[in-house]
Amino acid sequence: MLNIPYFRIYLVAILIGPRFFTNAYYYCNKESQLCGTSKHFMCDPNSVPKNGELLGLLPLTRKIKRLYVDRHNELRNKIAGGEQNFKGDGKFPKATRMREVIWD
């Protein structure tokens, strides 16, 4: 059966405990001046670039293209060679005709 004194202690611990055992700091407090004159991105979420807005900042050079393709093919080789594990001890079967990716 439910013991009332223990239930009360449990209820108080659940409701008040997180207040004492969490470590939080309000970084957007104007008195703290942690960010100086700039505004922290968490204080102004609208200042964070949306999807794709940063793409124009990175030039797509041959070296960067090569890095993308090499990394893709490295991961592709793990799957094609039957080395990629999934859900426990299972492995994908070896691919018979999985071609490498090239940048055209």
C-alpha positions in Angstrom: 0.0 0.0 0.0 1.0 3.6 -0.4 2.8 5.0 2.6 1.7 8.7 2.9 4.9 10.2 4.5 7.2 8.6 2.0 4.9 9.7 -0.8 5.1 13.3 0.4 8.9 13.1 0.5 9.0 11.7 -2.9 6.6 14.3 -4.2 8.7 17.2 -2.7 11.9 15.6 -4.2 10.3 15.4 -7.6 8.9 19.0 -7.6 11.7 20.9 -5.8 14.8 18.7 -6.4 15.5 19.8 -10.0 15.7 23.4 -8.8 18.6 22.5 -6.5 20.4 19.9 -8.6 20.6 21.6 -12.0 23.2 24.0 -13.1 21.8 26.8 -15.2 22.9 30.3 -16.2 21.0 32.9 -18.0 23.6 34.1 -20.6 21.3 36.7 -22.1 21.3 38.8 -18.9 22.4 42.3 -19.8 24.3 42.8 -16.5 26.5 39.8 -17.2 28.0 41.3 -20.3 29.4 37.9 -21.3 29.0 38.6 -25.0 30.3 42.2 -24.9 28.7 44.3 -27.6 27.7 41.3 -29.8 24.6 39.3 -29.1 24.8 35.6 -28.4 23.0 33.5 -31.0 20.9 31.8 -28.3 19.7 35.2 -27.2 18.5 36.0 -30.7 17.6 32.8 -32.5 16.5 34.7 -35.6 20.2 35.7 -36.2 21.1 32.1 -36.9 21.3 31.4 -40.7 18.5 29.3 -42.1 19.0 26.2 -44.3 21.3 26.9 -47.2 22.2 30.5 -46.3 25.8 29.6 -45.5 26.3 27.7 -48.8 27.5 30.9 -50.6 30.2 31.4 -48.0 32.2 28.2 -48.9 33.7 28.2 -52.3 33.3 24.9 -54.0 36.9 24.3 -55.1 38.3 21.1 -56.6 39.8 20.2 -53.2 36.5 20.5 -51.4 34.7 18.5 -54.2 37.4 15.8 -53.8 36.8 15.7 -50.0 33.1 15.3 -50.5 33.4 12.5 -53.1 36.2 10.7 -51.2 34.2 10.6 -48.0 31.1 9.5 -49.8 33.0 6.7 -51.5 34.7 5.7 -48.3 31.3 5.1 -46.6 30.0 3.6 -49.8 32.8 1.1 -49.8 31.9 -0.1 -46.3 28.4 -0.8 -47.4 29.4 -2.3 -50.8 32.0 -4.5 -49.1 29.5 -5.9 -46.6 31.4 -4.3 -43.6 28.7 -2.0 -42.4 26.9 -3.3 -39.3 23.2 -2.7 -38.6 21.0 -3.6 -35.7 23.2 -5.7 -33.6 25.4 -8.3 -35.3 23.8 -8.0 -38.8 25.7 -6.8 -41.8 24.6 -5.6 -45.2 25.2 -8.2 -48.0 28.0 -7.4 -50.3 27.0 -5.3 -53.3 27.5 -6.8 -56.8 27.2 -3.6 -58.9 27.5 -0.5 -56.7 29.5 2.0 -58.6 31.7 4.7 -57.1 30.5 8.3 -57.2 32.4 10.8 -59.4 31.9 14.6 -59.6 30.9 15.5 -63.2 
